[in-house]
Amino acid sequence: MLNQQKSRHYLAQFYGANNGPVGQPRKCNIVARALYPKAGVKSFAGLQVRIVSIHEEGALIQSSMIAFLPDHFYICLGEGEIFLTCAKKDVVQAEMLVSFTSPLDTPFVEALARINFPLSTLRRMSGHFPAAIESRILQSRRKQ
């Protein structure tokens, strides 16, 4: 008899959800927004989450409403400056382990881990990020 195991959602194979973490997890305390498309409507819904651990390949997030997040969503850092595309890997009570679509730069992950105030915005952290991230923050300032 064949072993009929429930397969993961279809995005898991693309996001490396079956692989273990490559980078060293770093503890952090960042409040962010999880954005996901609403069913049947061309708009997005949001949910506040807390990132408690992050590494180059993924993160551990917490929220009291974590069960409402779909298998695929975006984590928004700052005021719309940076979006991280995520896929759900594992959910345990109010915590979710997620994978990123592409690995983050190590200096960026280290800069995020250094944030000591959870509600700190990326603009307040200006000067602590690599040049590529600084340019994205400056571009968002010019748009406003």
N, C-alpha and C positions, 0 to 999 in steps of 0.2 A: 504494500500500500504506500502511496506517495505521501510525503509529509507536506500537508497543506498549511503553510504558514501565511499569516496575513502580511501582505506586502506593505511597505511604507507608501506614503503618498507619492505621486509621480514626480514631484520636484526634488525629492530627497536624493535621487541619484545624481542630479546635476549640482547640488550644493555640497556634496561630500558628506552628507548626513550619516553615511554608513562608516565613515572613517573616524578615528579618534582625533582629539585635538592635536594640532601640530605645534602651536605656540604654547608658551608658558602662560597659564591663566594669571591675570593680575586682578587683585581686589580693587573695586572702585565703588563709588556711590554717586550715580548720575541719574537725575530725573530726565526722562525723555518722553516722546510721544510715539506710540505705535499707530500707524495709519494703514487702513485696509479698505478696499473698494466695497461699497454697499452692494448687496445683491439686487440686480434689476434696475439700479439707478446709476447714473454716471457721476457719482460723487464719492467722497471718501468719509469714513468714520474714524474717529480717533479715540485713543485710550491712553491714559497716563501709565507709564511703566517706570520701574527703577532698575537700572543696570547695576548688578552687584559684583559681577565678574566678567572680564573681557579678555580675549586673546585674538590673535590675528585671524583665526578661522571662524569664531563665533562668540557667543556671550551667554550669560545666565541672567535672565530678567525676572522680576517679581511684579505682581499686581494682584489685587483682590478679584479682578475681573478677567484673569488670564484665560479662562475657559472660552471666552467670546472671541479670541483671536483666531483667525483662520490659519490654514497651513502655510500660507504665503502672505507676507505683510512687509511694511517698511518701518524702520526706526528712524525718527527724525530728531536730529541733534541741533540745538540752537533754535533760531527763529526761521527754520526752513533752509539753513545753509547747507546741511549735509544729510543725505538720505542713505541709509544702509538697507539693502534688500535682504530679507531674511526668510528662512524656511524653518518650520517647527521640527525639532528633533525629538524632544521628550518633554512631557508635562507631569509634574508631581505637585499636587495641591495648588499652591499659589506661585509656583516657580516654573519657568520654561527654559529649556536649553535650546538655543537657536544656532543655525549655521548661516554665515554670510555667503552671498553669491560669489564674491571674489575676496581673497585675503586682504586685510587692511595692512597698511605700512606699519612696521614696528615702532618708528618714532611717534606716529599718530596714536597708537594704542598706549604707549608709555605716557604721552601727554594727557590722554583721557584718564589714565590711572592716577595721575598727580592731582586731579581736580579734588579739592577737599570740601567744597561747599556744594551740596547736591543740586541746588537751583542755579548754579553759576551758568551764565550763558557763554557761548563761544566768543562773543565780542569782548567780554571781560577777560577772557583767557588769551586775548591777542598778544602775540609775542612769545607764546609758549609752544606753538605748533610749528611743524615743518613748513617750508615756503609754499608748497602746493596747497595746503589747508589755509594758510594765511591769505592767499590770493582769492580763494573761494569766499572767505569771510568778507574781504574787502569788496568783492563783486556784489554781494548781497547788500552791503551798506550803500553802494552807489545806486542800486535799483530803488531804494526807498527814498 
